Amino acid sequence: MNAANGMGGFGAHSANDIFAEFFKSRMGGFGDDMRRGPAQVQPIEVKLRMTLEEIYKGVTKKPRVNRPVKCADCRGFGTKSQTKKPKCAHCDGSGHVVHQHRMGPGMVQQTVTQCPRCGGSGTMAKPDDQCPKCHGMGYRHLSQEVNIDIPPGVPSNVTLVVRGEGGTMPDAEPGDLHVHVEVAPHKIFTRRGDDLLMKKEISLSEALLGTQFSVKMLDGRHVTVKVPQENVLRPDSVLKVSGEGMPSADGGRGDLYVITHLKMPAKLTAQQREAIIQAFGKPNEEKHTSADKTTTARVMRESAQELEDAMRDQWDAQEGGGFRSGAGGQGRGRQSSQQAECVHQ
């Protein structure tokens, strides 16, 4: 039994329709069986890697794109005579060929492939009338410069669609150009949505007494950020500068956030220590007469987060790793009951 005729009325006509839709999606819709409106040239994908400065201001990029262009010598006909190419005799103008494979008694499998003679177009120029420039295709692939306007503030990893710049082919609507925007990392700013984040190192005196500093923005302007004297900055304090972020889609702008990093002095002179005592009083020293031990701690260079990152693997391995389970098992690692058994020596 033919597989195409034995599935609820799935006859030859419906099979051809399915084949036509299949090839329309894969080859741009060429061929006599697929004339349900003008086909469109398949879109071309282009990646643009840009700087944050370019995204901030907006820019026109001019990449070279390899795209199909209707042949100027034959005006897209593919023939020297500049007349329409005759129907391909191999596929009868359908652009595809159907192969039948006998699977067994009464079973036939059909497969459909692009016509190897016409390349799926359904037409083919006679050898003596074939355009020598485009080899009878009616179009050529050329590397051309394309102007692409990148609007200010476009998000990273977005795809911009440039209509009609994906190339031209005979009997088809111009294709589109899909532009994939990638933004290179910046040495100062990090983008989060429409906002900009940056880190700023400040001294102890600046944190206590107030400060001001200049920030060079992405458009070259210098903005002075002032911290009032009455505000005391803590480690990782956040300063908000309104309206100095990225351009947004609604015509406004995001904000700039400055995250402060407090740089503490490595040592103090006797004069500095005396000045701090005069300003804030002597440090509180808790004394316990019954203390079993008094020891001097070593001040580590790492921050709490740096210590966590450095010791994470070691700590994870040590948590419950050397104990036997309370049920007498020999397994190592963390137990769900968090029980341990004492081993007598």
C-alpha positions in Angstrom: 0.0 0.0 0.0 1.3 3.4 -0.9 2.0 5.3 2.4 0.7 8.5 0.9 -2.7 7.1 0.0 -3.5 5.1 3.1 -3.8 7.7 5.8 -7.3 9.0 6.0 -7.5 10.6 2.5 -3.9 11.8 2.4 -3.9 11.7 -1.4 -1.4 12.9 -4.0 -2.8 16.5 -4.1 -2.5 17.0 -0.3 1.0 15.5 -0.4 2.1 17.9 -3.1 0.7 20.8 -1.0 2.8 19.6 2.0 5.9 19.3 -0.2 5.3 22.8 -1.6 5.0 24.3 1.9 8.1 22.4 3.0 10.2 23.8 0.1 8.6 27.2 0.4 10.0 27.6 3.9 13.4 26.2 3.0 14.1 27.7 -0.4 12.3 31.0 -0.5 9.1 29.8 -2.2 10.2 29.3 -5.8 8.4 27.0 -8.2 5.0 26.7 -10.0 3.4 24.8 -7.2 4.2 27.5 -4.6 2.8 30.6 -6.2 0.6 31.8 -3.4 2.1 35.3 -3.5 5.5 36.8 -4.0 8.2 34.9 -2.2 10.7 36.7 0.0 14.5 36.3 0.0 15.7 34.5 3.1 17.0 36.9 5.8 20.8 37.4 6.3 22.2 37.3 9.8 24.9 39.8 10.8 26.7 40.2 14.2 27.9 43.7 15.3 30.2 44.0 18.3 30.1 47.5 19.6 31.5 49.6 22.4 29.3 51.0 25.2 30.2 54.5 24.0 28.7 53.7 20.5 25.5 52.3 22.1 25.3 55.4 24.4 25.4 57.9 21.6 24.0 55.9 18.7 26.0 55.3 15.6 25.8 54.3 11.9 27.8 51.1 11.2 28.8 50.1 7.7 29.6 46.4 7.6 30.2 44.4 4.4 27.5 41.9 3.8 27.6 39.0 1.4 24.1 39.0 -0.1 22.2 38.0 -3.3 21.8 40.8 -5.8 19.7 40.6 -9.0 22.1 40.2 -12.0 22.5 43.5 -13.8 23.7 42.0 -17.1 20.5 39.9 -17.7 18.2 42.0 -15.5 17.4 39.0 -13.4 16.2 36.8 -16.2 19.2 34.5 -16.1 19.2 34.4 -19.9 21.2 36.3 -22.6 17.9 37.0 -24.4 16.5 38.5 -21.3 13.4 36.4 -21.6 11.9 34.1 -19.0 13.6 30.8 -18.5 11.6 27.7 -19.5 10.2 25.3 -17.1 12.8 22.8 -15.7 12.2 19.5 -17.5 13.7 17.4 -14.7 11.2 18.5 -12.0 8.4 19.7 -14.3 8.7 23.2 -12.8 7.9 22.1 -9.2 11.5 22.8 -7.9 11.6 19.4 -6.2 11.7 15.7 -7.0 10.0 12.8 -5.3 11.8 9.5 -4.8 10.0 6.3 -4.0 11.6 3.5 -2.1 10.0 0.1 -1.7 10.1 -0.9 2.0 8.4 -4.3 1.5 5.3 -5.9 0.1 2.7 -3.2 -0.4 4.8 -0.5 1.4 6.4 2.4 -0.5 8.3 5.3 1.2 8.3 8.7 -0.5 11.1 11.2 0.0 11.3 14.7 -1.5 14.5 16.6 -2.3 15.4 19.8 -4.0 15.7 19.5 -7.8 19.4 19.0 -8.5 19.1 20.6 -12.0 17.4 23.9 -11.3 18.3 24.3 -7.6 14.7 24.5 -6.5 13.7 27.4 -8.8 11.5 25.3 -11.1 13.1 27.0 -14.2 16.3 26.4 -16.1 17.9 28.4 -18.9 18.9 26.6 -22.1 22.7 26.1 -22.2 23.1 28.4 -25.3 21.0 31.1 -23.7 22.4 31.0 -20.2 23.7 34.4 -18.8 27.5 33.9 -18.4 27.6 36.4 -15.5 25.2 34.7 -13.1 25.3 31.3 -14.7 21.6 31.4 -15.4 20.5 32.0 -11.8 19.4 35.6 -12.4 21.3 36.8 -9.3 24.8 36.9 -7.9 26.3 36.9 -4.4 28.2 40.1 -3.8 30.0 41.6 -0.8 28.5 45.1 -0.4 28.6 47.8 2.3 25.4 48.3 4.1 24.5 51.4 6.3 22.9 50.3 9.6 21.6 53.0 12.0 22.0 51.8 15.6 19.7 53.9 17.8 21.0 55.2 21.1 20.6 52.9 24.1 19.8 49.7 22.2 20.0 46.8 24.6 22.7 44.2 24.3 21.9 40.9 22.6 19.0 42.4 20.8 18.2 41.7 17.1 17.5 44.7 14.9 15.5 44.0 11.6 16.5 46.2 8.7 13.8 45.8 6.1 14.8 45.1 2.5 18.6 45.0 3.0 18.9 41.2 2.9 19.4 41.0 -0.9 17.3 40.8 -4.1 16.4 37.8 -6.3 14.2 37.4 -9.3 10.4 37.0 -8.6 10.9 37.6 -4.9 10.5 40.4 -2.4 13.8 41.8 -1.0 15.0 40.0 2.1 15.6 41.5 5.5 18.9 42.0 7.4 18.9 40.6 11.0 21.5 42.6 13.0 22.6 40.9 16.3 24.1 43.5 18.6 26.8 42.5 21.0 28.3 45.0 23.4 32.0 44.7 24.5 32.7 44.9 28.2 33.7 48.4 29.5 36.6 49.1 31.8 34.6 51.5 34.0 30.9 51.1 33.6 28.6 48.1 33.8 25.2 48.3 32.2 22.1 47.0 34.0 19.0 47.8 32.0 18.9 51.5 31.4 21.2 52.2 34.4 25.0 52.4 34.6 27.0 51.1 37.6 30.6 51.9 38.5 33.0 51.4 41.4 34.8 54.3 43.1 37.6 53.9 45.7 37.5 56.5 48.5 39.8 57.1 51.4 38.8 57.1 55.1 38.9 60.9 55.3 36.7 61.1 52.3 34.2 58.7 53.8 34.0 60.6 57.0 34.3 64.2 55.8 32.6 64.1 52.4 34.2 64.4 49.0 33.6 65.2 45.4 35.0 63.6 42.2 34.7 63.8 38.5 33.3 61.0 36.3 34.0 61.0 32.5 30.7 59.9 30.9 30.3 57.8 27.8 29.7 60.9 25.6 32.9 62.6 26.8 31.3 64.9 29.4 32.7 65.3 32.9 30.2 65.1 35.7 31.2 66.2 39.2 29.7 64.0 41.9 29.5 65.6 45.3 29.0 63.9 48.6 27.8 66.3 51.3 29.9 66.6 54.5 27.0 65.5 56.7 26.9 62.1 55.0 29.2 59.4 56.3 29.9 56.7 53.7 30.1 53.1 54.7 31.9 50.4 52.8 29.9 49.6 49.7 27.7 52.7 50.0 25.7 53.5 46.8 25.6 57.0 45.4 22.8 57.7 42.9 23.2 60.3 40.1 19.8 60.7 38.5 19.5 61.0 34.7 23.1 60.0 33.9 22.4 56.4 32.7 21.7 55.0 29.3 19.1 56.4 26.9 15.9 54.6 27.3 13.2 53.6 24.7 10.8 56.2 26.0 13.2 59.0 25.4 14.4 59.4 29.0 17.5 58.2 30.6 18.4 55.8 33.3 20.5 56.6 36.4 24.2 56.2 37.4 25.0 54.3 40.5 28.4 54.7 42.1 29.4 51.9 44.5 32.1 53.1 46.9 35.0 51.0 48.1 36.5 52.2 51.3 40.3 52.1 51.3 41.6 51.8 54.8 45.1 53.0 55.8 47.6 50.2 56.4 49.0 51.9 59.5 48.5 55.0 61.6 51.1 57.4 62.9 51.1 58.3 66.6 49.7 61.7 65.7 46.9 60.2 63.7 46.0 57.8 66.5 45.9 60.7 68.9 43.7 62.8 66.6 41.2 59.9 66.3 41.1 59.4 70.1 40.4 63.1 70.5 37.6 63.0 68.0 35.9 59.7 68.9 37.4 58.7 72.2 39.4 55.7 73.1 38.4 52.3 71.7 36.4 50.0 74.0 38.4 47.1 75.3 36.4 44.4 76.9 38.3 42.8 79.8 37.3 39.5 81.4 39.3 38.6 84.5 38.2 35.0 84.1 39.4 34.6 80.5 41.1 31.3 79.9 43.2 32.8 77.1 44.2 36.1 75.5 45.6 36.0 72.0 46.4 38.6 69.4 44.5 38.0 66.1 46.1 38.3 62.7 44.4 40.8 60.5 43.9 39.2 57.1 44.2 40.9 53.8 41.1 39.2 52.4 37.6 40.6 52.7 34.8 38.4 53.9 33.7 37.6 50.4 37.2 36.9 49.2 37.7 34.5 52.2 34.4 32.8 51.3 35.5 32.3 47.7 38.9 31.0 48.6 37.7 28.6 51.3 34.4 27.4 49.8 35.6 24.1 48.4 37.6 23.2 51.5 34.7 24.1 53.8 32.2 22.1 51.7 34.5 19.1 51.8 34.9 19.3 55.6 31.2 19.5 56.4 30.3 16.0 57.7 33.0 14.4 55.5 34.8 12.4 58.2 31.9 11.0 60.3 30.1 7.7 60.1 26.3 7.7 60.1 24.4 7.1 63.3 22.8 3.9 61.7 26.2 2.3 61.5 26.7 2.8 57.8 30.1 3.3 56.3 29.2 6.1 54.0 31.1 9.4 54.0 29.8 12.8 53.4 26.9 14.8 54.7 24.1 12.8 56.4 20.5 13.8 56.0 19.9 13.3 59.8 23.0 15.3 60.7 23.9 12.7 63.3 27.4 11.4 64.1 28.7 8.5 66.0 31.6 8.8 68.5 34.3 6.2 67.9 35.9 5.0 71.2 39.7 4.6 71.1 
